[in-house]
Amino acid sequence: MAETIENNVRKLIIEETPINPKYYEKMSELLDALIEQRKRDALSYQEYLAQIVDLTKKAHGAETAASYPAALNSKAKRALFDNLDGDEALALAIDEEIRLTKKDSWRGNEFKEKEVRNAIKKHIADLGQLDVIFELVWRQDEY
C-alpha cells in the first residue's frame, strides 16, 4: 500500500513540475527521503502515513502563503520567486512586466509570445535563464 501511495504522489509531482520546477524538485527530494526512511524501517507506519499526507498536501500546491513573502500572493509569483533563486524584487518586476505586456491568446501566437519574451528579457540577460523563465510563464494559468 505504501508503494501505491508513493507512486501516486510521484505522479502528482511529475505532472506539476513544469508549473514550478524548483518547488516540485524539493517535493521530489522530500519524497525520496521519505521512501528511504520507510525502506530502512526508520519510521513507524503511522509516522510514515502522517509524513506522506503532509507531503501530498504540499505537492497539491497547498504551499502556505506564510512560507513566502506577503507580496507573493499568487502561484505565478511564487513560481517566479522559486525559480529566480528567491529574488522577490525580480519576481515581482517580471510579473508586473508580463501583466502589462501580454495580450489575449498570447500563447501559440509567435508575435505575442515574442512580446512576452522581450518583457522578461528586460530583467534577465542570461539567455538560458530567460528560456527557463519564459517556459515557466508560458505554463502559468494566471498569464
N, C-alpha and C positions, 0 to 999 in steps of 0.2 A: 504494500500500500504506500509506503514511503517513497518508493521509486516512481509511482504514478503521480504523486503529488509533486515531486521534484521535476518530473518531465513536463507537467502542466505549467509550473512556474517558469521553467526554462523556455518553453514555447512562448509564454507571455513576454518574457524578457526579449527574446529574439524578435518578436513582432513589433515591440515598442522601441527597439534600439534606434531605428532611423529617426525617430522623433527627437530623441535626446541621447546621443551616443555615450557621452561621458557618464551621465546618470545611470543608464542601464548597464554600462560596463561595471560600475560599482556594484549594482544589484547582482550581476553575474558572479563577481568575485565573492560576494557575501553568500550566494547560493553554493558556490564551490566549497567554501569554508564550512558551511553547514553540512554539506554532504560528507565531507572528510571527517567531521566530528562524529556524524552518525555512524560512519563505517568503522571508526575506531572505538565505538561504543563509549564515547566520552560524554554523551548526553543520555539522559533518560528519555523514554519515548514521549513523555508529557512535555519535557523541556524542548525536545525536538519539534513537537507539534506547535508549541507556543511560538518558537522562533520562526518556523516556516509560515505561520499565519501572519506574523509581523512583516516578514519579507514579502509575502504576497500582497499585503496592503500597500507597501512601498512600491512594489512593481506595478501595481494597478494605477500608479500615478497619484497615490494619496500622500505625496510628499507634502509636508506641512508648510504653511507659509512661515511658520516660526523658524524654520531652518534656513530661510532666505531673508535677505534684507527686505524691508517693508515695501520699497518701490517696485520690487519684482513680484507684481501681483497677478501675473498670468503665466500659463505654461510656456508660452513662446518666449517671454522674457527670461524665465528660469532656464530654459534650454539654451538660450544665448549665453547667459551667465555661466552655466556649467561648462559650455564648450569654448568659452573665452577665458578660461583659467580664473574664473571668479572676479573678473573685471566688471564691476557693477556699472560704472560710468560708461564704459564702452558698450555694454549690453543695452543700456537704456538709449544711448545715442543711435545705435544701429536700429533698434526697434522703432524709434521715432522717425528716423530717416525712411525706413521701409513703409511705415504707415502713411507718410506724406507723399511717397513716390508711387507706390503700387496702384495699379488701375484694376478695374473689374476684369475678371477672367484673364489674369496675367500669366497664369501657368499654361504652358503649351504655346504661347504666343512669343515668338522669338524676340520681337522688338520690346514688348513689355517686360519680358524676363531680363533683357539687357539693361533696361532702366533700373530694375531692382538690383541687379548685379552691380551696376555703377554706383547705386546708392550705398551699397555695402562697401564698395571699393574706396569710397571717400574716407572710410575709417580703418580699413585693413589693406596694407600694402602687400603683404605676403600672398602670392597667388595660390599657394597650396591651402593656406588657411581660408582664403577667400572662397575657394571651391567648397571647402567643408561647410562654411557658414551659409553659403548660398543654398547648398543641398539641404541643410538643416531648415532654413527659412522656407524653402520650397515645400517641405513636408509638414509645415505647421498649418493647422486649420484656421488659425487666427488671422493669417495673412491672406 
